[in-house]
Amino acid sequence: MVNIGDSAFGEKVEVDMTMAQENFDKNRAIIVEKGQHKDWQQRELALNAMFECFETTPSKIIKENQEFLNTCTIILKNCLEENNI
């Protein structure tokens, strides 16, 4: 178990690193599979998985996965360019 900070109610939040890694791996697979899809609905699934990763995964796991960060950057860049943002 790892303490990843305080919750909104001032309680310490503890995360089982094995469970966090499994959730991260599941979301990473969704991001890789659906992130480059031509259909916007499929890419939206990837963006939601990306959001969940950054919201729930301890930063240590994310920092150790440079390839994941590169993939997220490319997907976000492509989405922004498509929408002229």
mmCIF file of the C-alpha atoms, coordinates in Angstrom:
data_MODEL
# 
_entry.id   MODEL 
# 
loop_
_atom_site.group_PDB 
_atom_site.id 
_atom_site.type_symbol 
_atom_site.label_atom_id 
_atom_site.label_alt_id 
_atom_site.label_comp_id 
_atom_site.label_asym_id 
_atom_site.label_entity_id 
_atom_site.label_seq_id 
_atom_site.pdbx_PDB_ins_code 
_atom_site.Cartn_x 
_atom_site.Cartn_y 
_atom_site.Cartn_z 
_atom_site.occupancy 
_atom_site.B_iso_or_equiv 
_atom_site.pdbx_formal_charge 
_atom_site.auth_seq_id 
_atom_site.auth_comp_id 
_atom_site.auth_asym_id 
_atom_site.auth_atom_id 
_atom_site.pdbx_PDB_model_num 
ATOM 1  C CA . MET A 1 1  ? 0.000   0.000  0.000   1.00 0.00 ? 1  MET A CA 1 
ATOM 2  C CA . VAL A 1 2  ? 1.189   3.474  -0.858  1.00 0.00 ? 2  VAL A CA 1 
ATOM 3  C CA . ASN A 1 3  ? -0.123  6.783  0.420   1.00 0.00 ? 3  ASN A CA 1 
ATOM 4  C CA . ILE A 1 4  ? -0.830  9.014  -2.597  1.00 0.00 ? 4  ILE A CA 1 
ATOM 5  C CA . GLY A 1 5  ? -2.145  12.059 -0.792  1.00 0.00 ? 5  GLY A CA 1 
ATOM 6  C CA . ASP A 1 6  ? -5.159  13.448 0.957   1.00 0.00 ? 6  ASP A CA 1 
ATOM 7  C CA . SER A 1 7  ? -8.738  13.076 -0.177  1.00 0.00 ? 7  SER A CA 1 
ATOM 8  C CA . ALA A 1 8  ? -11.178 15.964 -0.307  1.00 0.00 ? 8  ALA A CA 1 
ATOM 9  C CA . PHE A 1 9  ? -12.218 15.149 3.265   1.00 0.00 ? 9  PHE A CA 1 
ATOM 10 C CA . GLY A 1 10 ? -8.729  15.231 4.718   1.00 0.00 ? 10 GLY A CA 1 
ATOM 11 C CA . GLU A 1 11 ? -8.379  11.455 4.853   1.00 0.00 ? 11 GLU A CA 1 
ATOM 12 C CA . LYS A 1 12 ? -5.274  9.687  3.662   1.00 0.00 ? 12 LYS A CA 1 
ATOM 13 C CA . VAL A 1 13 ? -5.803  7.706  0.466   1.00 0.00 ? 13 VAL A CA 1 
ATOM 14 C CA . GLU A 1 14 ? -3.987  4.388  0.206   1.00 0.00 ? 14 GLU A CA 1 
ATOM 15 C CA . VAL A 1 15 ? -3.650  2.467  -3.021  1.00 0.00 ? 15 VAL A CA 1 
ATOM 16 C CA . ASP A 1 16 ? -2.685  -1.132 -3.564  1.00 0.00 ? 16 ASP A CA 1 
ATOM 17 C CA . MET A 1 17 ? 0.141   -0.785 -6.099  1.00 0.00 ? 17 MET A CA 1 
ATOM 18 C CA . THR A 1 18 ? -0.687  -4.124 -7.738  1.00 0.00 ? 18 THR A CA 1 
ATOM 19 C CA . MET A 1 19 ? -4.290  -3.065 -8.299  1.00 0.00 ? 19 MET A CA 1 
ATOM 20 C CA . ALA A 1 20 ? -3.164  0.363  -9.505  1.00 0.00 ? 20 ALA A CA 1 
ATOM 21 C CA . GLN A 1 21 ? -0.769  -1.248 -12.002 1.00 0.00 ? 21 GLN A CA 1 
ATOM 22 C CA . GLU A 1 22 ? -3.511  -3.578 -13.283 1.00 0.00 ? 22 GLU A CA 1 
ATOM 23 C CA . ASN A 1 23 ? -5.920  -0.671 -13.794 1.00 0.00 ? 23 ASN A CA 1 
ATOM 24 C CA . PHE A 1 24 ? -3.179  1.335  -15.479 1.00 0.00 ? 24 PHE A CA 1 
ATOM 25 C CA . ASP A 1 25 ? -2.354  -1.546 -17.833 1.00 0.00 ? 25 ASP A CA 1 
ATOM 26 C CA . LYS A 1 26 ? -6.043  -1.999 -18.717 1.00 0.00 ? 26 LYS A CA 1 
ATOM 27 C CA . ASN A 1 27 ? -6.466  1.698  -19.500 1.00 0.00 ? 27 ASN A CA 1 
ATOM 28 C CA . ARG A 1 28 ? -3.161  1.850  -21.381 1.00 0.00 ? 28 ARG A CA 1 
ATOM 29 C CA . ALA A 1 29 ? -4.365  -0.978 -23.652 1.00 0.00 ? 29 ALA A CA 1 
ATOM 30 C CA . ILE A 1 30 ? -7.572  0.945  -24.384 1.00 0.00 ? 30 ILE A CA 1 
ATOM 31 C CA . ILE A 1 31 ? -5.588  4.084  -25.159 1.00 0.00 ? 31 ILE A CA 1 
ATOM 32 C CA . VAL A 1 32 ? -3.226  2.291  -27.545 1.00 0.00 ? 32 VAL A CA 1 
ATOM 33 C CA . GLU A 1 33 ? -6.044  0.404  -29.280 1.00 0.00 ? 33 GLU A CA 1 
ATOM 34 C CA . LYS A 1 34 ? -8.565  3.211  -29.658 1.00 0.00 ? 34 LYS A CA 1 
ATOM 35 C CA . GLY A 1 35 ? -6.402  6.342  -29.609 1.00 0.00 ? 35 GLY A CA 1 
ATOM 36 C CA . GLN A 1 36 ? -5.523  6.323  -33.321 1.00 0.00 ? 36 GLN A CA 1 
ATOM 37 C CA . HIS A 1 37 ? -8.954  5.179  -34.496 1.00 0.00 ? 37 HIS A CA 1 
ATOM 38 C CA . LYS A 1 38 ? -10.654 7.283  -37.186 1.00 0.00 ? 38 LYS A CA 1 
ATOM 39 C CA . ASP A 1 39 ? -14.021 7.166  -35.405 1.00 0.00 ? 39 ASP A CA 1 
ATOM 40 C CA . TRP A 1 40 ? -14.357 9.963  -32.868 1.00 0.00 ? 40 TRP A CA 1 
ATOM 41 C CA . GLN A 1 41 ? -16.396 7.788  -30.470 1.00 0.00 ? 41 GLN A CA 1 
ATOM 42 C CA . GLN A 1 42 ? -13.548 5.285  -30.299 1.00 0.00 ? 42 GLN A CA 1 
ATOM 43 C CA . ARG A 1 43 ? -11.037 8.045  -29.613 1.00 0.00 ? 43 ARG A CA 1 
ATOM 44 C CA . GLU A 1 44 ? -13.319 9.404  -26.925 1.00 0.00 ? 44 GLU A CA 1 
ATOM 45 C CA . LEU A 1 45 ? -13.039 6.044  -25.152 1.00 0.00 ? 45 LEU A CA 1 
ATOM 46 C CA . ALA A 1 46 ? -9.253  6.441  -25.296 1.00 0.00 ? 46 ALA A CA 1 
ATOM 47 C CA . LEU A 1 47 ? -9.456  9.976  -23.920 1.00 0.00 ? 47 LEU A CA 1 
ATOM 48 C CA . ASN A 1 48 ? -11.671 8.814  -21.050 1.00 0.00 ? 48 ASN A CA 1 
ATOM 49 C CA . ALA A 1 49 ? -9.207  6.015  -20.260 1.00 0.00 ? 49 ALA A CA 1 
ATOM 50 C CA . MET A 1 50 ? -6.389  8.563  -20.359 1.00 0.00 ? 50 MET A CA 1 
ATOM 51 C CA . PHE A 1 51 ? -8.283  10.813 -17.939 1.00 0.00 ? 51 PHE A CA 1 
ATOM 52 C CA . GLU A 1 52 ? -8.823  7.879  -15.585 1.00 0.00 ? 52 GLU A CA 1 
ATOM 53 C CA . CYS A 1 53 ? -5.118  7.015  -15.706 1.00 0.00 ? 53 CYS A CA 1 
ATOM 54 C CA . PHE A 1 54 ? -4.037  10.500 -14.730 1.00 0.00 ? 54 PHE A CA 1 
ATOM 55 C CA . GLU A 1 55 ? -6.722  10.788 -12.045 1.00 0.00 ? 55 GLU A CA 1 
ATOM 56 C CA . THR A 1 56 ? -6.281  7.436  -10.313 1.00 0.00 ? 56 THR A CA 1 
ATOM 57 C CA . THR A 1 57 ? -2.806  6.090  -11.061 1.00 0.00 ? 57 THR A CA 1 
ATOM 58 C CA . PRO A 1 58 ? 0.027   7.013  -8.709  1.00 0.00 ? 58 PRO A CA 1 
ATOM 59 C CA . SER A 1 59 ? 2.478   9.332  -10.435 1.00 0.00 ? 59 SER A CA 1 
ATOM 60 C CA . LYS A 1 60 ? 5.313   6.855  -9.848  1.00 0.00 ? 60 LYS A CA 1 
ATOM 61 C CA . ILE A 1 61 ? 3.711   4.365  -12.263 1.00 0.00 ? 61 ILE A CA 1 
ATOM 62 C CA . ILE A 1 62 ? 3.052   7.042  -14.883 1.00 0.00 ? 62 ILE A CA 1 
ATOM 63 C CA . LYS A 1 63 ? 6.583   8.457  -14.683 1.00 0.00 ? 63 LYS A CA 1 
ATOM 64 C CA . GLU A 1 64 ? 8.052   4.996  -15.231 1.00 0.00 ? 64 GLU A CA 1 
ATOM 65 C CA . ASN A 1 65 ? 6.151   4.618  -18.535 1.00 0.00 ? 65 ASN A CA 1 
ATOM 66 C CA . GLN A 1 66 ? 7.689   7.132  -20.926 1.00 0.00 ? 66 GLN A CA 1 
ATOM 67 C CA . GLU A 1 67 ? 6.132   5.359  -23.931 1.00 0.00 ? 67 GLU A CA 1 
ATOM 68 C CA . PHE A 1 68 ? 2.677   5.845  -22.382 1.00 0.00 ? 68 PHE A CA 1 
ATOM 69 C CA . LEU A 1 69 ? 3.322   9.559  -21.949 1.00 0.00 ? 69 LEU A CA 1 
ATOM 70 C CA . ASN A 1 70 ? 4.497   9.843  -25.562 1.00 0.00 ? 70 ASN A CA 1 
ATOM 71 C CA . THR A 1 71 ? 1.369   8.036  -26.806 1.00 0.00 ? 71 THR A CA 1 
ATOM 72 C CA . CYS A 1 72 ? -0.893  10.325 -24.754 1.00 0.00 ? 72 CYS A CA 1 
ATOM 73 C CA . THR A 1 73 ? 0.875   13.400 -26.088 1.00 0.00 ? 73 THR A CA 1 
ATOM 74 C CA . ILE A 1 74 ? 0.421   12.298 -29.700 1.00 0.00 ? 74 ILE A CA 1 
ATOM 75 C CA . ILE A 1 75 ? -3.267  11.474 -29.217 1.00 0.00 ? 75 ILE A CA 1 
ATOM 76 C CA . LEU A 1 76 ? -3.971  14.797 -27.507 1.00 0.00 ? 76 LEU A CA 1 
ATOM 77 C CA . LYS A 1 77 ? -2.063  16.716 -30.178 1.00 0.00 ? 77 LYS A CA 1 
ATOM 78 C CA . ASN A 1 78 ? -3.995  14.992 -32.970 1.00 0.00 ? 78 ASN A CA 1 
ATOM 79 C CA . CYS A 1 79 ? -7.341  15.653 -31.277 1.00 0.00 ? 79 CYS A CA 1 
ATOM 80 C CA . LEU A 1 80 ? -6.515  19.316 -30.761 1.00 0.00 ? 80 LEU A CA 1 
ATOM 81 C CA . GLU A 1 81 ? -5.342  19.740 -34.354 1.00 0.00 ? 81 GLU A CA 1 
ATOM 82 C CA . GLU A 1 82 ? -8.514  18.107 -35.696 1.00 0.00 ? 82 GLU A CA 1 
ATOM 83 C CA . ASN A 1 83 ? -10.602 20.582 -33.766 1.00 0.00 ? 83 ASN A CA 1 
ATOM 84 C CA . ASN A 1 84 ? -8.404  23.548 -34.769 1.00 0.00 ? 84 ASN A CA 1 
ATOM 85 C CA . ILE A 1 85 ? -7.476  24.279 -31.179 1.00 0.00 ? 85 ILE A CA 1 
# 
